[in-house]
Structures are given as C-alpha cells and as structure tokens.
Amino acid sequence: MHRRAMILGGATGVLGAGAYLWWDGRSVPTTQAPAELTPFGAANAQEVAAEDLPDVIEMSKGNPDAPVTLIEYASFTCPHCRNFHENVYPQLNRDYIEPGLINFIYREVYFDRYGLWAGMVARCGGPLRYFGIADLIYEQQGEWTQGSPAEVAESLRRIGRTAGLSNEELDACMTDAAMAQAMIATYEAYMEVHEIPGTPAFVINDTLHGNMNYADLSALLDAAAEAAG
C-alpha cells in the first residue's frame, strides 16, 4: 500500500505561475503568491475561514438507494490504486455499479501535492466528467507524475484538455486556493471517520477493508447484499 505522507506542497504552474500551495499535515493550507500571480487573481489569496469554504461534491456512481455502499479511498499518485482501476474497477463497474446493485463513492486521499493537483483537475469537469477524467489520470499516471512540478502541472492540464476542458476552465480550477483548502479539509474529515492505513482502501457498509482482487471484493459485496436483505 501507498503509505501516508504528511506534506502537500506546491509549485510553479499549479496555483498559477510561481504560486505555492503547501500543507504541513497539521494545519489547513495557505498560499504564497508572488506578484506574477496577479493576472490569475490569486496574488492576495488568504486562508479562508472554514465556514466560508466552498462545498466539495461527493463523487458517486451507481444506485444511491442500493442496500450496499462501497467507498473507495484512493490517491491518484498511488501505483496500487492505478492497478485497481486498471484491473479490478472495470469488472466492478460492469457487474455492480452500472446495474445499480451498489452505491459507489470515490474519495480522494492526498499523500502528496501531485495527488491534490490531480484531484483539482478531475473535479474541474464537474460530476458528469469526473470519473472519465479520473480514468485518464490513472491511465497516464506513469507519465504525468514525472518531471519538475511545472512539468507535472502542464501534464495534468494536458489531460484536462484531452477531456474537453478549456485552458480558461483549467486556469480557474488550478488557481482556486479556497477549493484546494476545502478539499484538504474534507479529506481530513474523512480520515477522522475511517482511519485508513494506506490506499486503496474500501469501506463496505461501514466495514473497512484493504486492497484486494476482484474475486474477494465481489464475494464481500455479495455477502453485504445478502446481510442487508
């Protein structure tokens, strides 16, 4: 499993040219925005009070009224998560999510700054495009996670453009310091509920499980459906 790190940093090109988003693992993030960030409207970005943070939409698929809810906790930079989405998720989607047998919820885990940035790009398309962009991010994980922070940011922007997002839309999403702060606050709140040791991790009707293959996951889902009546 991809073990939890405690730093989310930032770099040129993500909150705009020369902006930095950082997190020390204990406090909410702040931004340091030099003068060249002014065109993006973030030069005077300040930490937002918790009650004023924007909503972070819960990303879900399937049947919200199904008797079984499966929550996946995953990081876009986690190789084990990529493996799950390449080899297990397609079968899960075909057999359980699309037929409406389960309510599937995907929750982002931020081990590092790149995972946060990827989440910002995935969410830029809204709920309707989120899972399609997430698929692209996982498929290209080996490419976009390489290089300097500025190169990583541009690679994520390229994925966003492939999904149909404009440069203007990506600029707005990737310079949204308040949303970044809200996403981290939401992640921290989830960790208070489910203390996951690593990713991917799965919660099936409030029971926490670690990474597994499709056969084992399917058996657990079937058992949960039977128990739910």
Backbone torsions as a table, in degrees:
resi	resn	phi	psi	omega
1	MET	NA	152.7	178.8
2	HIS	-81.3	110.7	-173.7
3	ARG	-74.7	151.3	-173.9
4	ARG	-71.8	123.8	172.0
5	ALA	-97.6	167.6	-172.0
6	MET	-116.8	10.4	-176.8
7	ILE	-126.0	130.9	168.4
8	LEU	-118.0	112.1	-179.9
9	GLY	-105.2	-165.8	178.6
10	GLY	-153.9	172.3	-178.5
11	ALA	-162.1	175.9	-177.7
12	THR	-52.1	133.1	172.8
13	GLY	98.2	-9.3	-175.6
14	VAL	-100.2	-50.5	170.2
15	LEU	-96.7	23.5	-177.2
16	GLY	110.2	172.8	-177.1
17	ALA	-63.4	116.7	174.3
18	GLY	84.7	3.6	-179.1
19	ALA	-85.3	154.5	179.8
20	TYR	-131.4	129.2	174.1
21	LEU	-113.5	125.5	-178.2
22	TRP	-136.6	157.4	179.2
23	TRP	-146.1	130.7	-176.9
24	ASP	-94.8	7.0	178.2
25	GLY	85.5	-7.6	-178.4
26	ARG	-119.9	-33.2	-176.5
27	SER	-116.9	169.5	175.7
28	VAL	-71.9	157.4	-175.2
29	PRO	-73.1	158.3	171.6
30	THR	-129.2	168.9	177.5
31	THR	-120.5	144.7	170.9
32	GLN	-115.4	113.0	-172.0
33	ALA	-122.3	108.4	179.0
34	PRO	-69.7	175.9	-172.7
35	ALA	-60.9	-33.1	-175.9
36	GLU	-68.2	-6.9	177.8
37	LEU	-82.2	-10.7	-173.9
38	THR	-49.5	-42.4	-179.2
39	PRO	-59.0	-24.2	179.8
40	PHE	-89.1	-1.3	177.8
41	GLY	74.2	20.3	-175.5
42	ALA	-116.5	6.0	-175.4
43	ALA	-62.8	-29.3	-179.5
44	ASN	-109.9	26.3	-178.3
45	ALA	-60.9	134.3	-179.8
46	GLN	-125.1	158.2	174.9
47	GLU	-59.9	135.0	-177.6
48	VAL	-95.1	137.7	176.6
49	ALA	-60.8	144.3	-174.7
50	ALA	-53.8	-40.4	-177.2
51	GLU	-71.1	-13.5	-178.8
52	ASP	-103.4	1.8	-179.4
53	LEU	-68.1	147.9	177.0
54	PRO	-69.5	159.2	177.5
55	ASP	-71.1	143.1	173.9
56	VAL	-108.0	113.1	-174.2
57	ILE	-69.6	135.5	174.3
58	GLU	-76.8	121.4	-177.4
59	MET	-90.1	120.9	-175.4
60	SER	-143.1	158.9	176.3
61	LYS	-139.8	164.6	176.7
62	GLY	94.4	-145.3	-175.0
63	ASN	-109.6	109.2	-178.7
64	PRO	-64.4	-15.9	179.6
65	ASP	-100.9	6.8	-179.5
66	ALA	-65.6	151.8	-179.9
67	PRO	-71.8	-13.2	-179.5
68	VAL	-119.8	127.9	174.3
69	THR	-114.5	126.6	176.5
70	LEU	-112.6	119.5	175.5
71	ILE	-106.2	125.9	173.6
72	GLU	-104.3	128.6	170.6
73	TYR	-102.9	122.0	-175.4
74	ALA	-149.5	156.2	176.0
75	SER	-114.8	136.6	-180.0
76	PHE	-66.4	-15.7	178.7
77	THR	-100.4	2.6	-176.4
78	CYS	-86.1	119.1	179.9
79	PRO	-61.9	-35.1	178.4
80	HIS	-67.1	-32.8	176.8
81	CYS	-69.1	-41.1	176.1
82	ARG	-59.7	-43.3	179.3
83	ASN	-61.8	-41.0	178.4
84	PHE	-62.7	-43.7	-176.4
85	HIS	-73.7	-21.3	176.8
86	GLU	-85.0	-35.8	-168.5
87	ASN	-114.3	-21.9	-177.5
88	VAL	-113.9	-44.3	-175.4
89	TYR	-56.7	-40.9	179.6
90	PRO	-57.6	-39.2	178.0
91	GLN	-71.1	-39.3	177.1
92	LEU	-61.0	-43.6	-179.5
93	ASN	-64.0	-43.2	-178.3
94	ARG	-67.4	-43.0	-170.4
95	ASP	-92.4	-24.9	-173.5
96	TYR	-125.6	-42.4	-174.4
97	ILE	-77.1	-55.2	-177.7
98	GLU	-62.2	-38.5	177.0
99	PRO	-72.3	-6.7	179.0
100	GLY	80.3	22.6	-179.2
101	LEU	-79.6	-22.2	-179.4
102	ILE	-138.0	162.4	168.6
103	ASN	-102.0	115.8	-177.3
104	PHE	-103.7	125.9	179.2
105	ILE	-121.2	130.2	178.7
106	TYR	-109.2	123.9	179.7
107	ARG	-120.3	128.7	-177.2
108	GLU	-78.5	138.5	174.6
109	VAL	-114.5	134.9	-175.5
110	TYR	-111.8	94.3	175.0
111	PHE	-81.4	-22.9	-171.7
112	ASP	-155.3	168.9	-177.1
113	ARG	-64.3	-35.6	-178.7
114	TYR	-64.7	-35.8	177.1
115	GLY	-63.9	-37.5	176.9
116	LEU	-65.7	-45.3	-179.8
117	TRP	-60.6	-41.8	179.5
118	ALA	-61.9	-39.7	177.4
119	GLY	-63.2	-37.2	178.7
120	MET	-64.9	-38.8	178.1
121	VAL	-70.5	-44.0	-179.9
122	ALA	-59.3	-40.7	-178.7
123	ARG	-75.8	-13.2	-177.9
124	CYS	-64.5	-26.9	179.7
125	GLY	-86.1	-1.3	-179.1
126	GLY	77.2	176.1	-176.4
127	PRO	-58.5	-35.2	-175.6
128	LEU	-68.3	-31.3	-178.0
129	ARG	-106.9	-2.5	-173.3
130	TYR	-56.9	-52.2	-173.6
131	PHE	-70.3	-30.4	174.7
132	GLY	-66.1	-42.3	177.3
133	ILE	-67.6	-40.1	177.7
134	ALA	-59.3	-39.9	177.3
135	ASP	-60.3	-44.0	179.2
136	LEU	-63.4	-39.7	180.0
137	ILE	-63.1	-42.9	178.2
138	TYR	-69.0	-42.7	-178.8
139	GLU	-59.8	-34.9	-175.7
140	GLN	-105.6	18.8	-176.6
141	GLN	-55.4	-40.3	-178.0
142	GLY	-65.3	-21.6	-179.4
143	GLU	-94.7	-51.7	-171.2
144	TRP	-73.3	-18.1	179.0
145	THR	-82.5	0.0	-177.7
146	GLN	-97.2	152.0	174.5
147	GLY	98.1	-170.9	-179.9
148	SER	-72.8	163.7	176.6
149	PRO	-54.3	-39.9	178.8
150	ALA	-64.2	-38.1	178.1
151	GLU	-68.5	-38.5	176.5
152	VAL	-61.8	-45.2	179.8
153	ALA	-60.3	-42.8	-179.5
154	GLU	-68.9	-35.0	177.0
155	SER	-64.7	-38.8	176.8
156	LEU	-67.6	-37.8	176.2
157	ARG	-62.2	-39.4	178.7
158	ARG	-61.9	-41.7	176.8
159	ILE	-61.6	-41.9	177.8
160	GLY	-61.0	-41.4	178.6
161	ARG	-66.2	-36.8	176.6
162	THR	-59.9	-33.9	179.9
163	ALA	-82.3	1.5	175.9
164	GLY	99.3	6.1	178.4
165	LEU	-82.1	144.1	178.9
166	SER	-84.8	163.5	175.8
167	ASN	-60.2	-36.2	179.5
168	GLU	-65.7	-42.4	178.2
169	GLU	-64.0	-42.2	179.8
170	LEU	-66.9	-39.8	177.0
171	ASP	-58.2	-45.7	-178.2
172	ALA	-63.3	-42.2	-178.3
173	CYS	-70.4	-42.0	-172.8
174	MET	-82.3	-6.2	174.0
175	THR	-110.3	10.9	-176.9
176	ASP	-86.0	84.3	-177.2
177	ALA	-63.7	-34.6	179.7
178	ALA	-65.2	-40.2	178.1
179	MET	-67.2	-40.1	177.1
180	ALA	-59.4	-43.1	178.4
181	GLN	-63.3	-41.2	179.8
182	ALA	-66.5	-38.3	179.3
183	MET	-64.2	-41.7	178.3
184	ILE	-67.8	-40.3	178.1
185	ALA	-62.2	-38.9	178.1
186	THR	-66.2	-43.6	176.6
187	TYR	-58.6	-45.6	179.0
188	GLU	-61.4	-38.5	179.2
189	ALA	-65.6	-40.2	177.4
190	TYR	-62.3	-38.3	-178.5
191	MET	-68.6	-22.3	174.4
192	GLU	-71.6	-27.8	-179.0
193	VAL	-87.4	-46.0	-178.3
194	HIS	-125.2	104.9	-178.6
195	GLU	-83.4	79.6	-176.3
196	ILE	-75.3	139.5	179.9
197	PRO	-83.5	-18.2	-178.3
198	GLY	-177.3	-176.8	-177.5
199	THR	-128.4	153.1	-3.3
200	PRO	-75.6	152.3	174.5
201	ALA	-130.8	152.3	-174.0
202	PHE	-132.8	139.1	175.3
203	VAL	-117.9	116.6	179.3
204	ILE	-111.0	109.3	-177.6
205	ASN	47.1	51.9	173.7
206	ASP	77.7	5.3	176.5
207	THR	-107.5	125.3	-175.6
208	LEU	-84.1	136.0	177.9
209	HIS	-134.5	156.4	176.5
210	GLY	-90.3	-170.7	179.8
211	ASN	-61.4	147.0	-178.4
212	MET	-158.9	167.9	176.8
213	ASN	-85.1	176.6	-174.3
214	TYR	-67.3	-39.4	-178.5
215	ALA	-60.0	-44.3	-179.4
216	ASP	-68.7	-40.7	179.1
217	LEU	-64.5	-43.3	179.3
218	SER	-60.6	-41.9	179.9
219	ALA	-63.4	-40.5	179.2
220	LEU	-67.1	-39.4	178.7
221	LEU	-66.1	-40.7	178.7
222	ASP	-64.9	-41.1	179.4
223	ALA	-65.4	-39.7	179.1
224	ALA	-66.2	-39.3	178.1
225	ALA	-65.5	-38.8	178.7
226	GLU	-67.3	-41.6	179.8
227	ALA	-65.8	-31.2	-179.5
228	ALA	-77.5	-10.1	178.4
229	GLY	82.1	NA	NA
